[in-house]
Amino acid sequence: MSASAQLPLRCWAEIDLAALERNLKLIRASLPPHIKYVAVVKADAYGHGLHHTAAQLMHAGADLFAVANLAEAAALRELSADWPILLLSPVLPDEDRYLADYGVAATVSSAAEVARFDAVGRAAGRPVAVHLKIDTGMGRLGVWHPQAPALYAQIRAAAGVRLAGVFTHFASADDDPGFTAEQRRLFLATLDALPGLGAAPLLVHADNSAGLETAPGDSVFNAVRVGLLQFGILPHPHSLLARVRTEPVFSFHTRVGLVKKLPAGTGISYGRTHRLASARTVALLTAGYGDGLPRACSNRGHVLLHGRRCPVLGRVCMDQTVVDVTNVPGVVQCGDYAVLVGRQGAGEISVTEFAAWADTIPWETLTSVTKRVPRLYKTPRGL
């Protein structure tokens, strides 16, 4: 153990793996039985820590993992040699051979990619699994939908490639249901133009936590990509999964490094962007934007101390943040625990609220908590 690992913590994140497992089970229970659970764990599992998170999701029964790149896939292979993995981002030419080495499925958007992966599969003596992505209006990855039948035919004709899935991605699932419905219509129409699609066992997926509308019955969809919701954050209040009451998995903590009284008129922090209108008691927290407390929270955010909300005063610094503790019951002291995201007493600050103070989204907030912030894992009993 390193010397630094033995030191008291100044800023840390807690990851509740028991809550993560409960969330997966709740989400799965709300889905039709034939729907596969694709756990999206890219970007270090949205900042929660890939190894611990993925291991818990494996234990809870996720069917497939989706990651952004081969480095993330390689990390998952340290946990399981054969758990299905889908790469959601493009594969670079000098990465091609690792598709066979790690046994992961690649996203295909172009004829050139099919030719490259076909060569890899032929050389390896076993086909490379691919998911055909169809661009229905996202304008990012995927083959433009009118061109999908030709690419589909090329995949079918390539001996070194095995079609394992077909999918699309909604551009505005959280705020434009009309456009989402049009993307869904285009996707379904494109699937109808792919001959023999239903003859092989394929994953067909379009929905994620924000846009899920998959219904039981004879729907062509048989998988859903779940990212933010499994971590207890609802991306869109009107999705099918909005009724699932998941729990927050992530919380963010720091401590008080100094408490002092300052007279009226004192300027606070760099640029003196806040001036005290009256004499106040302030606390200096041992966390700043170097840990993941955004500078945009300056003069906007709050923290919890003794269960009471305390406003951020002045600019957030790299390693320190000043908050007003004048109205906190009791005596705030050096060493006290403060909550940046999470619950303390009767108070709560959600990731969504924290992100709003910084004019950003929960996805960015979670992935912006820096590597110098240790993750502490609360594991379910018996594990």
BELVENWO-V811511 format. One line per field, one symbol per residue. ss: DSSP state (h for helix, s for strand, l for the rest). phi: phi as a letter, one per 20 degrees, with the letter a starting at -180 (. if undefined). psi: psi as a letter, one per 30 degrees, with the letter a starting at -180 (. if undefined). Layout:
ss=???
phi=???
psi=???
This chain:
ss=lllhhhllllsssssshhhhhhhhhhhhhhlllllssssslhhhhhlllhhhhhhhhhhhlllssssllhhhhhhhhlllllllssslllllhhhhhhhhhhllssssllhhhhhhhhhhhhhhlllsssssssslllllllsshhhhhhhhhhhhhlllssssssslllllllllhhhhhhhhhhhhhhhhllllhhhlllssslllllllllllllllllsssslhhhhllllllllhhhhllllllsssssssssssssllllsslhhhlssllllsssssslllllllllhhhllllssssllsssssslllllllssssllllllllllllssssssssllssslhhhhhhhllllhhhhhhllllllssssslllll
phi=.ffffefgedbbdddefffgfffgfffffeeggeeeeeeecfllllneoffffffffffeofebddcebfffffffffebecffcdeedfefgedgffgffemdededcbfffgfffffffffembfefcdfddedqfmcfoefgfefgffgffffeefeccfdacbcceebfebbffffffffffffffgfedfmfefcfcedbbecgedfcgdfoegffcbceddfffencefbfdfgefffefdfddcccbceeacbdcfgnfedmgmlfcdffbfcdccdeebbffdpeffffgmceccdclmdfcffdmffefcbbecedgeffndecgnfecdecpdbmeebcefffgfffelccggfgfeeffffefdddeeffnd
psi=klefffllkeklkkjjfeeeeeeeeeeefflkffkkjjjjglhhhhgfjeeeeeeeeeefgkekkklflfeeeeeeffekfgkkkkkfllklegfeffeeefhlkkkkfleeeeeeeeeeeeefgkkkklkkkkjgfegcllkkeffeeeeeeeeefjfgkkjflkllkkehffgifeeeeeeeeeeeeeefgjkgegfljlkjkelaefgkgkllbgkfkglkjjdeefggkjfjfglegffjilkkfklklalkfkklkklkfkkkakfhfkkkflklklkjkhlafffgjkfffkgelllkkhgkkkkkkakkleflkkljgegkkakklkflkkkekakjbflkjleeeeeefghaleeeeeffklffjkkkkjllkf.
